[in-house]
Amino acid sequence: MKNNNNTKNITAAVAIAAVLLLFIMMISAAPPARTTTASAQMTFDEWCGAICNTQEESSQNMEKAGEELEAEQTAEEEQFGGGEGNVPTVDEFADEVQAKGEFDDQREAEEQADNGIEDPENTASVRLLQYDLALKTELLNQTFTRMLNSSETSDIEEAEEEIDSDGETAQLQIISYIFEEDNPNDDIRIYTAAGETVENLTSVIATNNINTTDIELFGNGRMIITCDGANSFDEADDTRIYAPHNYTVINGYRYANSTIYDSAGQEILKTGIPRLQSSTEAAGALC
């Protein structure tokens, strides 16, 4: 019986010792585990320092670029009507183009009527081309010589002309020579940019740009000399000269087939060449 008790006591002691040993091992093992986790966490942070910062900077740059793009789009919308709902449709754009064309036609018709060309659509006319150099030279020399040698003082008027259906205006100078009070068809009138002079136009048109200066003759004795300005899409800087000429229907000249024939039936313009407007001619001179 005593041996049994001793055995039980030994067994209990061994069990308690085993539990204590296990507890000590667990306590001893816990700190290294925490140290390993902290060490791993530190390594990740160090690795992320370069990568994550780059991603954050890239995200900020993308956000900034988006804000700039939005600002540009807003500015464009404000410039062209302020918002998506104000973008013109195809029909609205076509109507706007048509309105501008009608305005230009009306302005041109009024100017021509003031200078002896009241019904250009039904008045015989012909446009001189680049290779009609001989007649161009004759007409330009005749016109500018008459102005430069005139004993009469020219009348110069500064005006603000409406050049667009939207109300846009441009400064304009009108230089007029009146040779006979009772014969307005003999007048010479120049529509040109403010500050321009006849002397300078003589050099620019009659000397340097004869080939590309546009001249249209009308059978009633009037002609239009046109020199395009630097902006070919803007008539505001063009120079237009209304002047007389002698190639009239009354003097026996006949206008037909885009050319002019004298009383003997001889063509006075360049012969043997199809009368098509060249690209150089269409470009116009630079006044």
Secondary structure, DSSP 8 states (H G I E B T S, - for coil): -HHHHHHHHHHHHHHHHHHHHHHHHHHHHHHHHHHHHHHHHHHHHHHHHHHHHHHHHHHHHHHHHHHHHHHHHHHHHHHTTSSGGGS--HHHHHHHHHHHHHHHHHHHHHHHHTTT-S-GGGS-EEEE-TT-HHHHHHHHHHHHHHHHT-SS--EEEEEEEE-STT--EEEEEEEEE-S-TT-GGG-EEEEEETT--HHHHIIIIIII-TTT-EEEEETTSEEEEEE--S-TT-GGG-EEEEEE-S--TTTT-EEETTEEE-TTS-B-S--SS-----HHHHH----
